[in-house]
Amino acid sequence: MQTYLIYPQLFLFAYDRQVPGSEGGNGKDWDALRDRLQIHPEANQPGDRDYLFRNPDGQGFYLRYGVGDTQSLMVALMPHSDETCEITLLSRFRHTLDVSANLGKTWLILGYVNSRSDAVHFQAAHAAYQGFYPSKSVPAFHSSKLLNCSLFEVRESPQDWQNSDQELEVIIICICPSKSALKRVADLYFEWLWLFLDRHQIWSAYRTSQLIQKALEEQGIFRSCSILPELPELMRSSPAISLQNLSNLQSQLAQNLGTLAQHRAGLEALETQRHTLSSHLRDYEKRLQRIQEQLQEEMATSDLKVWVEFRDYIAPQYQGELEQQWWGFKMGLLSREQSLQELAAVLKRAEMKERDRRLENAIAAAAMGVGTTTASAISLTQALSKLSPPASRDEFTPTQLGLNYGLVLLVSIFLGILCAGVSWRGLNRWRSPQ
C-alpha cells in the first residue's frame, strides 16, 4: 500500500531543558542520534550551523542550538529521490529520529500531492498519520492554510498528561499542492524552530504550575484547616484562655510557621512559572508576527489559523488560569501570615502574663519561706533555752553555743525551704489559669 504523499519529509523539533543535578539532560540521547545518522562529532556542540547527512533511510540535515539552560534540536529526514513512497517510510523515519526531550517535541510531516482539493489533502494527511503511527487511530485534526498548503495539527494539552515524566508531543502535517509550494514551506524551518520552542515553553510553564499546585495541596498547605483551628476562638475570647494550653499552642505555632515557609516557597515557584509563561507568550507573538510579515504578500493563501488560535485563545487561557491560581495562593499566604501574626501576639501576651504570674508566685513563696525561717529560728531558740536554762553564762562554751544555734539555723532554713516549696506548688495550683 502506498501513501498519497510524494516526497514525504519528516522534521523533528525537540526541546530539552537542563535539570539541576542531572548530567547534561538528554544530551547523550541526542549524541546517539548524531552517531546513528553518521554526522561529524563537532555537531555535538550547539550552534547555528546545520550538518548534511546521508544514510540508508534517506538524507537530511541536523542542527543543534543552545540558549541558556535550553537546547533545541532540529533534524530533517527525506527520501533519496522525489517519488511516492511506501506508507511504512514515515514510521521508519520516526523510529530513526526518536529521542527524549523533557520540554517536548513537535513533528512536522511535509509532502505534496498533485491536487488543490481540500478533500484530497485531508485524505493524504489521514494516510500520512497512519503511516507515521500505524498502531494508532487517527485523531481529530485542527486545520488551517499555509501558502495554499493544507496544514493539520494534532496536539495534546498539559491536562492530558498522565504523569510528570510524560513528554508533550505535537504532530503537524502539511500537504502541499506542488513541489514548489513544498520547497517554499520548508524554507521557513528556522522560524518554526523558535516558534515551536516558545509554544513548548508556554506548555511547560503551565504544566509545571499545575504540578506545583498538586504537590502543595497534597501536603495540605492550602487547606484552610491547616491553619490553627483554635485561632477564631482565641481571637474572640479573653487572652487568659490561651494560658491553659500555652505549651500546645506554642508547638502548633512553630509547626504552622514551617508550613508558612513551604507556602511561601511554593508561591515563589509558581511566580517563576507565571513570568516564564508571560515572557514566552510575548516571544511567541513576536515570532508569529515575523512569519506573517514574511508572508505578507501571500497572506491571501495563508491564515496560519492553528498558530493564531494558540496565540489568541489557548495560551491566554493558560496564562489566565495561572494568574488566577497565583493570585489565590498569594491571598492565602497573606491571610495565613496575618493569622499567625495575630496568634503570635496572643501567645506573647499569654507568655508575659504567665511570667508575671510565676514571678508573683515566686515572690509570695519566698516571702513565706523567709517568714517561716525567721519564725522557726525564734521558736526553736526559745524552746532550746527553756529545755536547758543555764545557771550562768560561764557554763556554755563557745563550741556549745555554736552547735546549738547552728542546729537551730539549719532546722529553720530547712523548714523555710520546705514551706516555700509547698507554697510555690500550692500557689501555682490555686492561681493557675482559668
C-alpha positions in Angstrom: 0.0 0.0 0.0 1.3 3.5 -0.9 0.8 6.9 0.8 -0.9 9.8 -1.0 2.3 11.8 -0.4 5.0 12.4 -2.9 8.5 13.1 -1.5 7.5 12.9 2.2 9.8 14.7 4.6 9.9 14.5 8.4 11.1 17.3 10.6 11.8 16.8 14.3 11.9 19.8 16.6 13.0 18.6 20.1 13.5 20.8 23.1 15.3 19.9 26.3 16.0 21.8 29.5 18.9 21.2 31.7 17.5 19.8 35.0 19.6 20.9 38.1 21.5 17.9 39.4 21.4 15.9 36.2 24.3 15.4 33.8 23.6 17.1 30.5 19.8 16.4 30.3 19.1 14.2 27.3 22.3 15.2 25.5 23.6 11.7 25.4 20.4 10.6 23.7 20.9 13.3 21.1 24.6 12.3 20.7 23.4 8.7 20.0 21.1 10.1 17.2 24.0 12.0 15.7 26.1 8.8 15.6 23.2 6.8 14.1 23.0 9.5 11.3 26.8 9.3 10.9 27.3 13.0 11.4 30.6 14.5 12.4 31.1 14.7 16.2 31.5 18.5 16.1 27.7 18.7 15.5 27.5 17.8 19.2 28.3 21.5 20.0 25.2 23.7 19.9 25.4 26.4 17.3 23.7 27.8 14.3 25.2 25.5 11.6 23.3 22.6 10.1 25.0 19.4 9.0 24.0 17.4 6.0 23.9 13.7 6.1 23.1 10.6 4.1 22.2 7.1 5.4 20.3 4.1 4.3 17.0 5.7 5.4 17.4 8.8 3.4 19.1 12.2 3.5 18.7 15.4 5.5 20.3 17.9 7.9 20.9 18.1 11.6 21.0 21.3 13.7 21.5 21.9 17.5 21.0 25.2 19.1 21.5 26.2 22.7 20.2 29.1 24.6 20.8 29.3 28.4 19.7 26.1 30.0 17.6 25.0 27.0 18.8 23.1 23.9 16.9 22.8 20.7 17.4 20.1 18.1 16.1 20.1 14.6 16.5 17.1 12.2 15.0 16.7 8.8 14.9 13.3 7.0 13.6 12.7 3.5 13.9 10.1 0.8 16.8 10.0 -1.6 14.6 10.6 -4.6 11.5 12.6 -5.4 8.9 9.8 -5.6 5.8 8.4 -4.0 7.0 6.2 -1.0 5.6 3.3 0.9 3.4 4.2 3.9 5.9 2.5 6.3 8.5 5.1 5.4 7.2 7.7 7.8 7.1 5.2 10.7 10.7 4.2 9.9 11.7 7.8 9.8 10.1 8.4 13.2 11.9 5.5 14.8 15.2 6.7 13.3 14.8 10.2 14.7 13.1 9.4 18.0 14.9 11.0 21.0 13.9 12.1 24.5 13.2 15.8 25.2 11.8 17.0 28.5 10.2 20.1 27.1 8.5 18.2 24.4 8.7 17.6 20.6 7.0 18.8 17.5 6.9 16.5 14.4 6.3 18.1 11.0 5.3 15.9 8.1 5.7 17.5 4.7 4.8 16.2 1.3 2.8 17.1 -1.8 0.0 15.8 -4.0 -0.8 17.0 -7.5 -4.1 18.4 -6.4 -5.6 21.6 -4.7 -8.6 19.7 -3.5 -9.1 20.1 0.3 -10.7 16.6 0.4 -7.7 15.1 -1.3 -5.4 17.0 1.1 -7.3 15.7 4.1 -7.2 12.1 2.8 -3.5 12.4 2.3 -3.0 13.8 5.8 -5.1 10.9 7.2 -2.9 8.4 5.4 0.3 10.2 6.5 -0.8 10.0 10.1 -1.4 6.3 9.7 2.0 5.9 8.1 3.6 7.8 11.0 1.7 6.0 13.8 0.5 2.7 12.3 -0.8 1.4 15.7 -2.9 4.5 16.5 -6.3 5.6 15.2 -6.4 9.0 13.5 -7.5 11.7 15.9 -9.3 15.0 15.1 -7.2 17.5 13.1 -7.0 21.2 13.7 -6.8 22.6 10.2 -5.5 25.9 8.6 -3.8 27.2 5.4 -0.2 28.0 4.7 0.9 29.2 1.2 -2.1 27.3 -0.4 -1.0 24.2 1.5 -3.3 22.4 4.0 -1.9 22.5 7.5 -3.2 19.9 10.0 -2.2 19.8 13.7 -2.7 17.1 16.3 -1.7 18.5 19.8 -2.0 17.3 23.3 -2.7 19.6 26.2 -1.0 19.7 29.6 -4.2 18.4 31.1 -3.9 15.2 29.0 -0.5 14.2 30.5 -0.8 11.2 32.8 2.5 11.6 34.7 5.2 14.1 35.4 7.7 12.4 33.0 5.4 12.3 30.0 6.6 14.4 27.1 4.3 16.7 25.2 4.2 15.8 21.5 2.7 17.8 18.7 2.2 16.4 15.2 1.8 18.8 12.2 1.0 17.5 8.7 1.4 19.9 5.8 0.1 18.8 2.5 1.3 20.9 -0.5 -0.3 21.1 -3.9 3.1 21.1 -5.7 6.8 20.6 -5.2 7.5 24.3 -5.5 5.0 25.0 -2.7 6.6 22.3 -0.5 10.0 23.9 -1.0 8.6 27.4 -0.1 7.1 26.0 3.1 10.3 24.1 4.0 12.3 27.3 3.8 10.6 28.6 7.0 12.1 25.9 9.2 14.3 28.2 11.2 11.3 30.4 12.1 9.5 27.2 13.2 12.4 26.2 15.4 11.8 29.3 17.6 8.0 29.4 17.3 7.7 25.8 18.4 10.2 26.4 21.2 8.1 29.2 22.7 5.0 27.0 22.5 6.7 24.2 24.4 8.0 26.7 27.0 4.4 28.0 27.5 3.0 24.5 27.8 5.8 23.5 30.2 5.3 26.6 32.4 1.6 25.9 32.7 2.0 22.2 33.4 4.7 22.9 36.0 2.4 25.3 37.7 -0.2 22.5 37.9 2.3 20.1 39.4 3.4 22.7 42.0 -0.3 23.2 43.0 -0.9 19.5 43.2 2.2 18.9 45.3 1.3 21.7 47.7 -2.3 20.6 48.0 -1.1 17.0 48.8 1.0 18.5 51.6 -2.2 20.2 53.0 -0.7 23.6 52.7 -3.7 25.2 51.0 -6.4 23.6 53.1 -8.0 26.2 55.4 -8.0 23.7 58.3 -4.2 23.6 58.2 -4.2 26.9 59.9 -4.8 26.7 63.6 -8.5 25.8 64.1 -8.4 27.3 67.6 -7.5 30.8 66.3 -11.0 32.2 65.8 -12.0 31.2 69.4 -8.7 32.6 70.7 -9.4 35.9 68.9 -13.0 36.1 70.3 -12.1 35.1 73.9 -10.1 36.5 76.7 -6.3 36.2 76.2 -6.2 34.5 79.6 -7.7 31.4 78.0 -4.6 30.9 75.9 -2.6 30.3 79.2 -4.4 27.0 79.7 -2.8 25.4 76.6 0.2 27.7 76.2 2.7 24.9 75.5 0.4 23.2 73.0 -0.3 26.5 71.2 3.4 27.3 71.1 4.1 23.9 69.4 1.3 24.5 66.9 2.6 27.9 66.1 6.0 26.5 65.4 4.5 23.9 63.1 2.5 26.5 61.2 5.5 28.7 60.8 7.2 25.8 59.0 4.1 25.4 56.8 4.2 29.1 56.1 7.7 28.8 54.8 6.6 26.0 52.5 3.7 28.1 51.3 6.0 31.0 50.5 8.4 28.8 48.6 5.6 27.2 46.6 4.3 30.7 45.7 7.7 31.8 44.6 8.0 28.7 42.4 4.6 29.5 41.0 5.5 33.1 40.3 8.6 31.9 38.4 6.3 29.9 36.1 4.0 32.8 35.7 6.8 35.1 34.5 8.1 32.3 32.2 4.8 31.8 30.6 4.2 35.6 30.1 7.7 36.0 28.6 7.5 33.2 26.1 4.0 34.3 25.1 5.4 37.7 24.2 8.2 35.9 22.3 5.7 33.7 20.5 3.6 36.7 19.4 6.8 38.4 18.0 7.8 35.3 16.2 4.4 34.7 14.7 4.2 38.4 13.6 7.6 38.0 11.9 6.4 34.9 10.0 3.2 36.8 9.0 5.4 39.7 7.8 7.5 37.3 5.7 4.2 36.0 4.1 2.6 39.4 3.9 2.4 39.3 0.1 1.0 35.8 0.2 -1.4 36.2 3.2 -4.3 35.5 0.9 -3.1 31.9 0.8 -2.2 31.7 4.5 -4.3 32.0 7.5 -2.0 30.2 10.0 -5.1 29.5 12.0 -3.7 26.8 14.3 -0.9 29.1 15.4 -3.0 32.2 15.6 -5.5 30.3 17.8 -2.8 29.3 20.1 -1.7 33.0 20.5 -5.2 34.4 20.8 -7.1 31.7 22.8 -5.1 28.8 24.1 -2.0 30.4 25.6 -4.0 33.3 27.1 -6.3 30.7 28.8 -3.2 29.0 30.3 -2.0 32.4 31.4 -5.3 33.4 32.9 -5.6 30.1 34.9 -2.0 30.5 36.1 -2.6 34.2 37.1 -5.8 33.2 39.0 -4.0 30.4 40.7 -1.1 32.6 41.7 -3.3 35.3 43.0 -5.4 32.9 45.0 -2.3 31.4 46.6 -0.9 34.8 47.3 -4.0 35.9 49.1 -3.9 32.6 51.0 -0.3 33.3 52.0 -1.2 36.9 53.2 -4.2 35.5 55.2 -2.0 32.8 56.8 0.7 35.3 57.6 -1.8 37.7 59.2 -3.5 34.8 61.2 -0.1 33.6 62.5 0.9 37.2 63.4 -2.3 37.6 65.4 -1.7 34.2 67.1 1.9 35.1 67.9 0.7 38.4 69.5 -1.8 36.4 71.6 0.8 33.9 72.7 3.2 36.8 73.5 0.7 38.4 75.8 0.0 35.0 77.3 3.7 34.3 77.9 4.1 37.7 79.5 1.1 37.1 81.8 2.5 33.6 82.6 5.9 35.1 83.5 4.2 37.7 85.7 2.1 35.1 87.4 5.1 32.9 88.1 7.1 35.8 89.4 4.3 36.8 91.8 4.0 33.2 93.0 7.8 33.0 93.4 7.9 36.3 95.5 5.0 35.1 97.6 6.6 31.7 98.2 9.9 33.3 99.0 8.2 35.6 101.5 6.5 32.7 103.2 9.8 30.8 103.2 11.7 33.7 104.8 8.9 34.2 107.3 8.8 30.5 108.2 12.6 30.5 108.6 12.5 33.5 110.9 9.6 32.2 113.0 11.2 28.8 113.3 14.5 30.2 114.4 12.9 32.3 117.1 10.7 29.4 118.3 13.5 26.9 118.4 15.8 29.3 120.2 13.2 29.9 122.9 12.4 26.2 123.1 16.1 25.4 123.5 16.5 27.9 126.2 13.6 26.6 128.2 14.8 23.0 127.9 18.2 23.6 129.4 18.3 27.0 131.1 21.9 27.8 132.1 22.9 28.5 135.7 25.3 31.1 134.5 26.7 32.2 131.2 30.0 30.7 132.0 28.6 27.1 131.9 28.3 27.3 128.0 31.4 27.2 126.0 31.6 28.9 122.5 31.6 25.5 120.9 28.3 24.5 122.6 26.7 27.8 121.7 27.8 27.4 118.1 26.4 23.9 117.9 23.1 24.8 119.5 22.5 27.9 117.4 23.9 26.2 114.2 21.4 23.4 114.7 18.6 26.0 115.1 19.7 27.8 112.0 19.8 24.7 109.8 16.4 23.4 111.0 14.9 26.9 110.5 16.3 27.1 106.9 15.1 23.6 106.1 11.6 24.5 107.4 11.7 27.7 105.4 12.7 26.0 102.2 10.0 23.3 102.8 7.4 25.9 103.3 8.5 27.9 100.3 8.3 24.8 98.1 4.9 23.8 99.4 3.7 27.4 98.9 5.1 27.5 95.4 3.2 24.4 94.4 0.1 25.5 96.1 0.1 28.9 94.6 0.7 27.6 91.1 -2.2 25.2 91.5 -4.6 27.7 93.2 -3.6 30.6 91.0 -3.4 28.6 87.8 -5.0 29.9 84.5 -8.8 29.6 84.2 
